Amino acid sequence: MILNGANIRRIVLNDQNGERATQSNARERILEAATALFSQKGYASSSVREIVELAGVTKPVLYYYFKNKEGLFRAILEWAVQLQEDVLHSVMEKPGTMLERIIHLSQQAYQRVMENKNLLKMIHMLVFGPPQGVPSYDFNAYHRRMIGTIQSIYMEGLANGEVINADPEEIAMLFLSLIDFCFHWDHVHPELSDSRRAERLLTLAYNGIKAG
């Protein structure tokens, strides 16, 4: 397990006297600690003992908030859903062209990913890793919500005469694949990170479907 000092200090909060932080933020600390461990070791290999030690709480505190490890697992995924819904709501409320709104979606999603890297890594590990011991969950729902939002933005652009008529699902897959690629590229190659890369690629794609 690789956890650097900065991560531990962020998760396990201490007061000025070296005492453990009060229980008022215990739930958040447990969520962050579990996410960090699940992202590095996987769900099945992460024990409740390790989670509470990293969060700086006792097992009864974890059981009080989440009942058990599976309850904690599902709470993390509900947190991920809420982060995504906040982004999608922001995009649907934003006026502008299809391109402006898709870029806004990419920027907002990128910001959430950068703020919650362990969360994204955990979900990817669960989706692509071995299923042993992982509670059942519809991980495809994340992509379906993204696809549905991009489809809606495209259909509004089509109604306004902004873009050509094409298969809405394929259009959504095109733009989502570019956004996902940029996330993955920056994660695998942080030394080549470029926050404007997605905007450039999305603009190229948009120009391909822009109405003459």
MDAnalysis code that builds the backbone (N, CA, C; Angstrom):
import MDAnalysis as mda
import numpy as np

u = mda.Universe.empty(636, n_residues=212, atom_resindex=np.repeat(np.arange(212), 3), trajectory=True)
u.add_TopologyAttr("name", ["N", "CA", "C"] * 212)
u.add_TopologyAttr("resid", np.arange(1, 213))
u.add_TopologyAttr("resname", ["MET", "ILE", "LEU", "ASN", "GLY", "ALA", "ASN", "ILE", "ARG", "ARG", "ILE", "VAL", "LEU", "ASN", "ASP", "GLN", "ASN", "GLY", "GLU", "ARG", "ALA", "THR", "GLN", "SER", "ASN", "ALA", "ARG", "GLU", "ARG", "ILE", "LEU", "GLU", "ALA", "ALA", "THR", "ALA", "LEU", "PHE", "SER", "GLN", "LYS", "GLY", "TYR", "ALA", "SER", "SER", "SER", "VAL", "ARG", "GLU", "ILE", "VAL", "GLU", "LEU", "ALA", "GLY", "VAL", "THR", "LYS", "PRO", "VAL", "LEU", "TYR", "TYR", "TYR", "PHE", "LYS", "ASN", "LYS", "GLU", "GLY", "LEU", "PHE", "ARG", "ALA", "ILE", "LEU", "GLU", "TRP", "ALA", "VAL", "GLN", "LEU", "GLN", "GLU", "ASP", "VAL", "LEU", "HIS", "SER", "VAL", "MET", "GLU", "LYS", "PRO", "GLY", "THR", "MET", "LEU", "GLU", "ARG", "ILE", "ILE", "HIS", "LEU", "SER", "GLN", "GLN", "ALA", "TYR", "GLN", "ARG", "VAL", "MET", "GLU", "ASN", "LYS", "ASN", "LEU", "LEU", "LYS", "MET", "ILE", "HIS", "MET", "LEU", "VAL", "PHE", "GLY", "PRO", "PRO", "GLN", "GLY", "VAL", "PRO", "SER", "TYR", "ASP", "PHE", "ASN", "ALA", "TYR", "HIS", "ARG", "ARG", "MET", "ILE", "GLY", "THR", "ILE", "GLN", "SER", "ILE", "TYR", "MET", "GLU", "GLY", "LEU", "ALA", "ASN", "GLY", "GLU", "VAL", "ILE", "ASN", "ALA", "ASP", "PRO", "GLU", "GLU", "ILE", "ALA", "MET", "LEU", "PHE", "LEU", "SER", "LEU", "ILE", "ASP", "PHE", "CYS", "PHE", "HIS", "TRP", "ASP", "HIS", "VAL", "HIS", "PRO", "GLU", "LEU", "SER", "ASP", "SER", "ARG", "ARG", "ALA", "GLU", "ARG", "LEU", "LEU", "THR", "LEU", "ALA", "TYR", "ASN", "GLY", "ILE", "LYS", "ALA", "GLY"])
u.atoms.positions = np.array([
    [0.848, -1.189, 0.000],
    [0.000, 0.000, 0.000],
    [0.882, 1.236, 0.000],
    [0.567, 2.185, -0.902],
    [1.357, 3.398, -0.995],
    [0.489, 4.576, -0.588],
    [0.748, 5.108, 0.588],
    [0.047, 6.306, 1.051],
    [1.107, 7.278, 1.557],
    [1.203, 8.419, 0.901],
    [2.231, 9.364, 1.321],
    [1.753, 10.195, 2.499],
    [2.669, 10.916, 3.073],
    [2.349, 11.691, 4.265],
    [1.275, 12.721, 4.061],
    [1.257, 13.329, 2.885],
    [0.247, 14.363, 2.612],
    [-1.149, 13.767, 2.626],
    [-1.307, 12.576, 2.031],
    [-2.611, 11.922, 2.006],
    [-3.074, 11.565, 3.410],
    [-2.137, 11.024, 4.194],
    [-2.503, 10.626, 5.547],
    [-2.875, 11.842, 6.388],
    [-2.115, 12.915, 6.247],
    [-2.423, 14.121, 7.011],
    [-3.774, 14.690, 6.625],
    [-4.126, 14.552, 5.335],
    [-5.412, 15.069, 4.896],
    [-6.557, 14.229, 5.441],
    [-6.348, 12.919, 5.506],
    [-7.417, 12.015, 5.920],
    [-7.540, 11.958, 7.443],
    [-6.417, 11.849, 8.107],
    [-6.418, 11.758, 9.554],
    [-6.066, 13.120, 10.131],
    [-7.095, 13.832, 10.562],
    [-6.915, 15.205, 11.013],
    [-6.610, 15.221, 12.511],
    [-5.588, 15.984, 12.876],
    [-5.203, 16.116, 14.274],
    [-5.343, 17.570, 14.710],
    [-5.695, 17.803, 15.975],
    [-5.754, 19.172, 16.467],
    [-4.371, 19.624, 16.923],
    [-4.284, 20.834, 17.425],
    [-2.984, 21.428, 17.755],
    [-2.272, 20.678, 18.871],
    [-3.020, 19.960, 19.702],
    [-2.414, 19.234, 20.808],
    [-2.068, 17.798, 20.442],
    [-2.239, 17.461, 19.177],
    [-1.922, 16.114, 18.750],
    [-3.045, 15.132, 18.990],
    [-4.198, 15.603, 19.498],
    [-5.328, 14.709, 19.729],
    [-6.052, 14.463, 18.419],
    [-6.819, 13.395, 18.386],
    [-7.629, 13.113, 17.217],
    [-8.677, 14.209, 17.054],
    [-9.022, 14.477, 15.792],
    [-10.060, 15.477, 15.545],
    [-11.372, 14.965, 16.109],
    [-12.283, 15.864, 16.403],
    [-13.584, 15.476, 16.946],
    [-14.341, 14.645, 15.930],
    [-15.398, 13.975, 16.393],
    [-16.156, 13.078, 15.533],
    [-17.048, 13.830, 14.551],
    [-17.106, 15.163, 14.611],
    [-17.998, 15.928, 13.746],
    [-17.703, 15.706, 12.269],
    [-16.454, 15.416, 11.913],
    [-16.116, 15.167, 10.508],
    [-15.676, 13.722, 10.311],
    [-16.058, 12.850, 11.237],
    [-15.627, 11.457, 11.163],
    [-16.160, 10.779, 9.910],
    [-17.402, 11.061, 9.549],
    [-17.981, 10.411, 8.371],
    [-17.169, 10.727, 7.122],
    [-16.790, 11.990, 6.955],
    [-16.013, 12.390, 5.779],
    [-14.634, 11.739, 5.796],
    [-14.025, 11.642, 6.974],
    [-12.708, 11.018, 7.071],
    [-12.764, 9.537, 6.718],
    [-13.828, 8.876, 7.143],
    [-13.990, 7.459, 6.815],
    [-14.164, 7.285, 5.310],
    [-14.977, 8.138, 4.704],
    [-15.187, 8.058, 3.258],
    [-13.873, 8.246, 2.506],
    [-13.081, 9.229, 2.900],
    [-11.818, 9.498, 2.216],
    [-10.816, 8.369, 2.437],
    [-10.769, 7.859, 3.661],
    [-9.825, 6.779, 3.956],
    [-10.184, 5.526, 3.170],
    [-11.463, 5.179, 3.150],
    [-11.896, 3.984, 2.428],
    [-11.652, 4.139, 0.930],
    [-11.923, 5.323, 0.400],
    [-11.698, 5.561, -1.026],
    [-10.225, 5.394, -1.368],
    [-9.357, 5.928, -0.518],
    [-7.917, 5.797, -0.758],
    [-7.488, 4.334, -0.748],
    [-7.987, 3.583, 0.218],
    [-7.594, 2.173, 0.313],
    [-8.196, 1.341, -0.818],
    [-9.474, 1.556, -1.108],
    [-10.109, 0.802, -2.193],
    [-9.418, 1.089, -3.524],
    [-8.958, 2.319, -3.708],
    [-8.328, 2.683, -4.983],
    [-6.953, 2.050, -5.140],
    [-6.311, 1.696, -4.020],
    [-4.959, 1.160, -4.081],
    [-4.896, -0.353, -3.891],
    [-5.795, -0.875, -3.037],
    [-5.740, -2.307, -2.718],
    [-6.925, -3.087, -3.278],
    [-7.970, -2.370, -3.667],
    [-9.195, -3.047, -4.062],
    [-10.124, -3.206, -2.875],
    [-11.378, -3.474, -3.172],
    [-12.389, -3.587, -2.111],
    [-12.123, -4.792, -1.210],
    [-11.955, -5.959, -1.807],
    [-11.831, -7.186, -1.028],
    [-10.590, -7.191, -0.144],
    [-9.522, -6.562, -0.577],
    [-8.253, -6.596, 0.160],
    [-8.145, -5.511, 1.223],
    [-9.125, -4.621, 1.303],
    [-9.105, -3.541, 2.298],
    [-9.990, -3.930, 3.475],
    [-9.408, -3.940, 4.657],
    [-10.158, -4.358, 5.839],
    [-10.744, -3.164, 6.585],
    [-11.764, -3.437, 7.363],
    [-12.354, -2.397, 8.212],
    [-11.305, -1.852, 9.176],
    [-10.460, -2.746, 9.699],
    [-9.412, -2.297, 10.616],
    [-8.500, -1.264, 9.969],
    [-8.087, -1.520, 8.717],
    [-7.219, -0.566, 8.022],
    [-7.932, 0.762, 7.792],
    [-9.201, 0.684, 7.440],
    [-9.964, 1.912, 7.156],
    [-10.064, 2.789, 8.392],
    [-10.437, 2.193, 9.525],
    [-10.618, 3.013, 10.727],
    [-9.285, 3.534, 11.246],
    [-8.230, 2.750, 11.078],
    [-6.909, 3.234, 11.503],
    [-6.494, 4.438, 10.678],
    [-6.721, 4.380, 9.379],
    [-6.349, 5.494, 8.517],
    [-7.218, 6.714, 8.768],
    [-8.498, 6.483, 9.063],
    [-9.425, 7.607, 9.303],
    [-9.279, 8.171, 10.708],
    [-8.646, 7.419, 11.604],
    [-8.481, 7.908, 12.972],
    [-9.740, 7.804, 13.794],
    [-10.541, 6.746, 13.540],
    [-11.762, 6.512, 14.311],
    [-11.765, 5.057, 14.777],
    [-12.801, 4.692, 15.511],
    [-12.949, 3.314, 15.963],
    [-13.958, 2.581, 15.082],
    [-13.947, 1.269, 15.167],
    [-14.897, 0.487, 14.369],
    [-16.349, 0.842, 14.669],
    [-16.731, 1.050, 15.943],
    [-18.131, 1.411, 16.206],
    [-18.565, 2.695, 15.484],
    [-17.629, 3.618, 15.290],
    [-17.974, 4.856, 14.574],
    [-18.302, 4.536, 13.121],
    [-17.487, 3.698, 12.501],
    [-17.772, 3.294, 11.115],
    [-19.115, 2.580, 11.038],
    [-19.374, 1.669, 11.983],
    [-20.631, 0.924, 11.947],
    [-21.828, 1.851, 12.205],
    [-21.621, 2.878, 12.994],
    [-22.704, 3.834, 13.274],
    [-23.132, 4.548, 11.989],
    [-22.162, 4.985, 11.182],
    [-22.479, 5.748, 9.975],
    [-22.841, 4.855, 8.790],
    [-22.218, 3.684, 8.684],
    [-22.352, 2.896, 7.455],
    [-22.812, 1.454, 7.672],
    [-22.945, 1.000, 8.896],
    [-23.382, -0.353, 9.264],
    [-22.303, -1.406, 9.016],
    [-21.671, -1.374, 7.832],
    [-20.641, -2.354, 7.519],
    [-19.824, -1.859, 6.326],
    [-18.882, -2.695, 5.879],
    [-18.017, -2.262, 4.774],
    [-18.802, -2.080, 3.487],
    [-19.773, -2.938, 3.238],
    [-20.570, -2.788, 2.022],
    [-21.375, -1.484, 2.051],
    [-21.907, -1.132, 3.223],
    [-22.621, 0.136, 3.340],
    [-21.714, 1.317, 3.062],
    [-20.471, 1.223, 3.518],
    [-19.484, 2.261, 3.240],
    [-19.188, 2.330, 1.748],
    [-19.021, 1.173, 1.123],
    [-18.781, 1.092, -0.316],
    [-19.896, 1.792, -1.098],
    [-21.133, 1.502, -0.734],
    [-22.261, 2.101, -1.452],
    [-22.372, 3.603, -1.175],
    [-21.978, 4.036, 0.010],
    [-21.986, 5.464, 0.319],
    [-20.968, 6.214, -0.537],
    [-19.821, 5.599, -0.785],
    [-18.807, 6.208, -1.657],
    [-19.359, 6.369, -3.065],
    [-20.044, 5.342, -3.570],
    [-20.590, 5.415, -4.926],
    [-21.728, 6.419, -5.005],
    [-22.504, 6.566, -3.936],
    [-23.543, 7.599, -3.897],
    [-22.907, 8.988, -3.918],
    [-21.782, 9.136, -3.244],
    [-21.021, 10.394, -3.270],
    [-20.572, 10.682, -4.709],
    [-20.088, 9.655, -5.412],
    [-19.669, 9.841, -6.806],
    [-20.851, 10.260, -7.679],
    [-22.001, 9.655, -7.446],
    [-23.202, 10.017, -8.216],
    [-23.560, 11.476, -7.975],
    [-23.477, 11.918, -6.711],
    [-23.831, 13.299, -6.400],
    [-22.866, 14.282, -7.055],
    [-21.578, 13.960, -7.058],
    [-20.605, 14.812, -7.738],
    [-20.944, 14.915, -9.224],
    [-21.272, 13.780, -9.825],
    [-21.618, 13.791, -11.243],
    [-22.896, 14.585, -11.499],
    [-23.904, 14.392, -10.663],
    [-25.169, 15.103, -10.852],
    [-24.980, 16.608, -10.728],
    [-24.116, 17.036, -9.833],
    [-23.834, 18.474, -9.688],
    [-23.247, 19.032, -10.982],
    [-22.338, 18.273, -11.594],
    [-21.734, 18.706, -12.858],
    [-22.777, 18.752, -13.964],
    [-23.569, 17.701, -14.092],
    [-24.545, 17.624, -15.175],
    [-25.623, 18.686, -15.031],
    [-26.030, 18.960, -13.808],
    [-27.017, 20.025, -13.579],
    [-26.447, 21.373, -14.002],
    [-25.196, 21.613, -13.657],
    [-24.542, 22.864, -14.045],
    [-24.506, 23.020, -15.555],
    [-24.230, 21.927, -16.258],
    [-24.141, 21.966, -17.716],
    [-25.511, 22.222, -18.343],
    [-26.534, 21.552, -17.846],
    [-27.868, 21.704, -18.417],
    [-28.440, 23.096, -18.173],
    [-27.987, 23.743, -17.111],
    [-28.469, 25.094, -16.805],
    [-27.692, 26.175, -17.555],
    [-26.556, 25.811, -18.141],
    [-25.699, 26.802, -18.784],
    [-26.212, 27.128, -20.186],
    [-26.392, 28.409, -20.502],
    [-26.751, 28.795, -21.871],
    [-25.515, 28.770, -22.773],
    [-25.743, 28.839, -24.068],
    [-24.617, 28.901, -25.005],
    [-24.748, 27.889, -26.114],
    [-23.735, 27.841, -26.962],
    [-23.721, 26.895, -28.070],
    [-23.443, 25.489, -27.555],
    [-23.642, 24.517, -28.422],
    [-23.327, 23.137, -28.047],
    [-21.863, 23.020, -27.645],
    [-20.976, 23.614, -28.423],
    [-19.553, 23.527, -28.121],
    [-19.244, 24.140, -26.767],
    [-19.790, 25.306, -26.478],
    [-19.533, 25.973, -25.194],
    [-20.000, 25.109, -24.026],
    [-21.130, 24.450, -24.187],
    [-21.670, 23.642, -23.098],
    [-20.889, 22.328, -22.929],
    [-20.446, 21.747, -24.043],
    [-19.642, 20.522, -23.956],
    [-18.293, 20.831, -23.309],
    [-17.693, 21.956, -23.675],
    [-16.431, 22.350, -23.055],
    [-16.632, 22.601, -21.557],
    [-17.748, 23.230, -21.218],
    [-18.069, 23.462, -19.806],
    [-18.194, 22.131, -19.067],
    [-18.850, 21.160, -19.703],
    [-18.964, 19.830, -19.106],
    [-17.588, 19.231, -18.860],
    [-16.718, 19.310, -19.852],
    [-15.378, 18.765, -19.721],
    [-14.605, 19.453, -18.599],
    [-14.688, 20.765, -18.530],
    [-13.957, 21.522, -17.511],
    [-14.450, 21.200, -16.109],
    [-15.776, 21.140, -15.949],
    [-16.337, 20.842, -14.631],
    [-15.996, 19.416, -14.195],
    [-16.101, 18.474, -15.132],
    [-15.761, 17.090, -14.813],
    [-14.277, 16.960, -14.478],
    [-13.440, 17.655, -15.245],
    [-11.992, 17.616, -15.014],
    [-11.665, 18.146, -13.615],
    [-12.332, 19.217, -13.223],
    [-12.092, 19.791, -11.903],
    [-12.449, 18.796, -10.802],
    [-13.606, 18.126, -10.949],
    [-14.009, 17.141, -9.942],
    [-13.027, 15.971, -9.898],
    [-12.554, 15.552, -11.054],
    [-11.596, 14.453, -11.101],
    [-10.303, 14.835, -10.395],
    [-9.807, 16.038, -10.657],
    [-8.567, 16.481, -10.030],
    [-8.719, 16.615, -8.512],
    [-9.924, 16.950, -8.076],
    [-10.183, 17.093, -6.641],
    [-10.399, 15.741, -5.959],
    [-10.736, 14.728, -6.741],
    [-11.080, 13.419, -6.169],
    [-10.427, 12.291, -6.969],
    [-9.106, 12.357, -7.107],
    [-8.401, 11.387, -7.936],
    [-8.585, 9.958, -7.439],
    [-8.573, 9.762, -6.117],
    [-8.728, 8.418, -5.581],
    [-10.097, 7.840, -5.920],
    [-11.110, 8.703, -5.974],
    [-12.456, 8.243, -6.286],
    [-12.521, 7.700, -7.713],
    [-11.955, 8.448, -8.661],
    [-11.941, 7.988, -10.050],
    [-11.138, 6.697, -10.179],
    [-9.998, 6.648, -9.507],
    [-9.156, 5.449, -9.572],
    [-9.875, 4.245, -8.984],
    [-10.608, 4.457, -7.896],
    [-11.343, 3.375, -7.267],
    [-12.408, 2.812, -8.199],
    [-13.156, 3.707, -8.845],
    [-14.220, 3.264, -9.748],
    [-13.628, 2.493, -10.927],
    [-12.531, 2.993, -11.474],
    [-11.893, 2.292, -12.589],
    [-11.384, 0.924, -12.160],
    [-10.833, 0.837, -10.955],
    [-10.348, -0.451, -10.477],
    [-11.501, -1.433, -10.326],
    [-12.642, -0.937, -9.840],
    [-13.794, -1.807, -9.654],
    [-14.397, -2.241, -10.986],
    [-14.392, -1.334, -11.962],
    [-14.964, -1.649, -13.271],
    [-14.095, -2.642, -14.026],
    [-12.778, -2.411, -14.010],
    [-11.871, -3.203, -14.841],
    [-11.118, -4.286, -14.077],
    [-11.207, -4.253, -12.758],
    [-10.465, -5.218, -11.966],
    [-11.252, -6.499, -11.752],
    [-10.675, -7.437, -11.017],
    [-11.366, -8.705, -10.736],
    [-12.599, -8.455, -9.872],
    [-13.717, -9.144, -10.169],
    [-14.968, -8.873, -9.465],
    [-15.081, -9.529, -8.098],
    [-14.139, -10.390, -7.744],
    [-14.253, -11.150, -6.511],
    [-14.456, -10.233, -5.305],
    [-15.533, -10.502, -4.569],
    [-15.777, -9.788, -3.322],
    [-16.400, -8.421, -3.470],
    [-16.550, -7.900, -4.682],
    [-17.101, -6.558, -4.884],
    [-18.631, -6.638, -4.920],
    [-19.325, -5.884, -4.081],
    [-20.790, -5.901, -4.129],
    [-21.299, -5.481, -5.507],
    [-22.427, -6.026, -5.904],
    [-22.978, -5.711, -7.221],
    [-23.381, -4.241, -7.280],
    [-23.076, -3.618, -8.412],
    [-23.427, -2.212, -8.609],
    [-23.434, -1.932, -10.105],
    [-24.360, -1.088, -10.544],
    [-24.481, -0.748, -11.965],
    [-23.526, 0.393, -12.305],
    [-22.261, 0.044, -12.564],
    [-21.273, 1.074, -12.862],
    [-21.536, 1.750, -14.214],
    [-22.230, 1.055, -15.111],
    [-22.532, 1.660, -16.413],
    [-23.445, 2.874, -16.291],
    [-24.094, 3.019, -15.145],
    [-24.997, 4.157, -14.960],
    [-24.253, 5.482, -15.079],
    [-22.975, 5.512, -14.668],
    [-22.204, 6.749, -14.773],
    [-22.109, 7.188, -16.235],
    [-21.783, 6.238, -17.107],
    [-21.652, 6.584, -18.520],
    [-23.011, 6.886, -19.152],
    [-24.047, 6.179, -18.731],
    [-25.364, 6.446, -19.299],
    [-25.827, 7.864, -18.987],
    [-25.541, 8.328, -17.776],
    [-25.934, 9.693, -17.428],
    [-25.157, 10.714, -18.262],
    [-23.874, 10.467, -18.462],
    [-23.072, 11.364, -19.296],
    [-23.557, 11.351, -20.738],
    [-23.811, 10.145, -21.268],
    [-24.291, 10.014, -22.640],
    [-25.616, 10.750, -22.803],
    [-26.526, 10.559, -21.858],
    [-27.830, 11.205, -21.938],
    [-27.736, 12.722, -21.926],
    [-26.839, 13.264, -21.105],
    [-26.673, 14.721, -21.041],
    [-26.112, 15.271, -22.343],
    [-25.103, 14.616, -22.890],
    [-24.517, 15.090, -24.146],
    [-25.524, 14.968, -25.278],
    [-26.316, 13.901, -25.286],
    [-27.366, 13.768, -26.289],
    [-28.343, 14.937, -26.218],
    [-28.744, 15.310, -25.016],
    [-29.684, 16.427, -24.848],
    [-29.092, 17.724, -25.372],
    [-27.810, 17.961, -25.075],
    [-27.148, 19.172, -25.560],
    [-27.085, 19.167, -27.086],
    [-26.776, 18.005, -27.644],
    [-26.711, 17.883, -29.106],
    [-28.079, 18.146, -29.732],
    [-29.136, 17.575, -29.175],
    [-30.473, 17.742, -29.744],
    [-30.919, 19.201, -29.705],
    [-30.525, 19.921, -28.669],
    [-30.831, 21.353, -28.615],
    [-30.053, 22.101, -29.692],
    [-28.784, 21.725, -29.883],
    [-27.996, 22.335, -30.947],
    [-28.564, 22.032, -32.318],
    [-29.070, 20.811, -32.501],
    [-29.687, 20.428, -33.772],
    [-30.960, 21.234, -34.015],
    [-31.767, 21.386, -32.989],
    [-33.010, 22.156, -33.123],
    [-32.734, 23.615, -33.469],
    [-31.599, 24.121, -33.027],
    [-31.229, 25.519, -33.307],
    [-30.512, 25.684, -34.638],
    [-30.345, 24.589, -35.382],
    [-29.653, 24.656, -36.660],
    [-28.164, 24.828, -36.546],
    [-27.636, 24.469, -35.392],
    [-26.209, 24.687, -35.113],
    [-25.339, 23.569, -35.669],
    [-25.886, 22.335, -35.682],
    [-25.106, 21.174, -36.087],
    [-25.906, 20.337, -37.085],
    [-25.199, 19.418, -37.749],
    [-25.849, 18.564, -38.730],
    [-26.612, 17.438, -38.035],
    [-27.498, 16.801, -38.784],
    [-28.289, 15.699, -38.247],
    [-27.469, 14.408, -38.286],
    [-27.314, 13.767, -37.146],
    [-26.560, 12.512, -37.047],
    [-27.159, 11.693, -35.916],
    [-26.617, 10.520, -35.696],
    [-27.108, 9.663, -34.625],
    [-26.733, 10.284, -33.273],
    [-27.720, 10.680, -32.457],
    [-27.410, 11.359, -31.187],
    [-26.532, 10.537, -30.250],
    [-26.759, 9.221, -30.219],
    [-25.957, 8.374, -29.330],
    [-24.506, 8.324, -29.786],
    [-24.284, 8.229, -31.089],
    [-22.911, 8.200, -31.586],
    [-22.214, 9.543, -31.380],
    [-22.963, 10.630, -31.537],
    [-22.391, 11.956, -31.255],
    [-21.965, 12.023, -29.791],
    [-22.831, 11.560, -28.898],
    [-22.509, 11.587, -27.471],
    [-21.295, 10.730, -27.169],
    [-21.211, 9.560, -27.792],
    [-20.054, 8.688, -27.577],
    [-18.771, 9.333, -28.082],
    [-18.855, 10.038, -29.194],
    [-17.681, 10.718, -29.748],
    [-17.123, 11.721, -28.745],
    [-17.989, 12.579, -28.235],
    [-17.509, 13.627, -27.329],
    [-17.099, 13.059, -25.969],
    [-17.841, 12.081, -25.487],
    [-17.480, 11.493, -24.198],
    [-16.161, 10.738, -24.284],
    [-15.909, 10.077, -25.405],
    [-14.648, 9.355, -25.558],
    [-13.463, 10.313, -25.529],
    [-13.619, 11.497, -26.104],
    [-12.541, 12.488, -26.077],
    [-12.302, 12.997, -24.656],
    [-13.383, 13.243, -23.931],
    [-13.256, 13.704, -22.550],
    [-12.572, 12.639, -21.699],
    [-13.028, 11.383, -21.841],
    [-12.438, 10.282, -21.078],
    [-10.959, 10.100, -21.416],
    [-10.635, 10.202, -22.715],
    [-9.240, 10.038, -23.121],
    [-8.352, 11.062, -22.424],
    [-8.806, 12.311, -22.371],
    [-7.985, 13.357, -21.749],
    [-7.796, 13.098, -20.262],
    [-8.864, 12.616, -19.575],
    [-8.724, 12.262, -18.164],
    [-7.653, 11.193, -17.984],
    [-7.763, 10.136, -18.801],
    [-6.846, 9.011, -18.660],
    [-5.413, 9.393, -19.031],
    [-5.268, 10.179, -20.069],
    [-3.939, 10.599, -20.495],
    [-3.238, 11.388, -19.390],
    [-3.950, 12.337, -18.803],
    [-3.344, 13.158, -17.757],
    [-3.042, 12.327, -16.510],
    [-3.861, 11.281, -16.266],
    [-3.611, 10.435, -15.105],
    [-2.371, 9.561, -15.316],
    [-2.241, 9.004, -16.513],
    [-1.116, 8.112, -16.818],
    [0.158, 8.899, -17.079],
    [0.011, 10.085, -17.691],
    [1.170, 10.909, -18.038],
    [1.030, 12.306, -17.409],
    [1.117, 12.398, -16.089],
    [0.941, 13.707, -15.436],
    [1.967, 14.744, -15.882],
    [3.139, 14.261, -16.312],
    [4.163, 15.212, -16.775],
    [3.752, 15.883, -18.086],
    [2.768, 15.302, -18.782],
    [2.279, 15.865, -20.042],
    [0.874, 16.453, -19.884],
    [0.472, 16.678, -18.658],
    [-0.874, 17.183, -18.391],
    [-1.112, 18.525, -19.072],
    [-2.288, 18.682, -19.643],
    [-2.654, 19.905, -20.353],
    [-4.148, 20.116, -20.170],
    [-4.544, 21.077, -19.339],
    [-5.949, 21.305, -19.037],
    [-6.737, 21.822, -20.229],
    [-6.058, 22.280, -21.286],
    [-6.747, 22.791, -22.471],
    [-6.826, 21.770, -23.610],
    [-6.228, 20.594, -23.404],
    [-6.215, 19.592, -24.470],
    [-7.639, 19.172, -24.843],
    [-8.464, 18.929, -23.846],
    [-9.840, 18.503, -24.119],
    [-10.587, 19.556, -24.926],
    [-10.403, 20.810, -24.584],
    [-11.080, 21.883, -25.318],
    [-10.689, 21.869, -26.785],
    [-9.419, 21.672, -27.079],
    [-8.968, 21.661, -28.470],
    [-9.548, 20.466, -29.231],
    [-9.521, 19.285, -28.589],
    [-10.037, 18.093, -29.255],
    [-11.547, 18.178, -29.456],
    [-12.247, 18.690, -28.467],
    [-13.695, 18.835, -28.585],
    [-14.060, 19.836, -29.677],
    [-13.256, 20.870, -29.833],
    [-13.498, 21.862, -30.892],
    [-13.310, 21.235, -32.257],
    [-12.284, 20.403, -32.406],
    [-12.070, 19.701, -33.678],
    [-13.267, 18.804, -34.009],
    [-13.753, 18.078, -33.026],
    [-14.905, 17.202, -33.238],
    [-16.148, 18.013, -33.583],
    [-16.331, 19.094, -32.868],
    [-17.512, 19.939, -33.110],
    [-17.483, 20.519, -34.529],
    [-16.319, 20.942, -34.975],
    [-16.213, 21.498, -36.327],
    [-16.604, 20.480, -37.393],
    [-16.450, 19.198, -37.052],
    [-16.823, 18.151, -37.995],
    [-18.318, 17.968, -38.151],
    [-19.097, 18.399, -37.150],
    [-20.555, 18.247, -37.219],
    [-21.277, 19.595, -37.282],
    [-20.513, 20.659, -37.328],
    [-21.110, 21.982, -37.376],
    [-21.849, 22.191, -38.694],
    [-23.038, 22.758, -38.602],
    [-23.841, 23.006, -39.810],
    [-23.128, 24.059, -40.676],
    [-23.213, 23.837, -42.001],
    [-22.522, 24.752, -42.933],
    [-23.112, 26.124, -42.937],
])
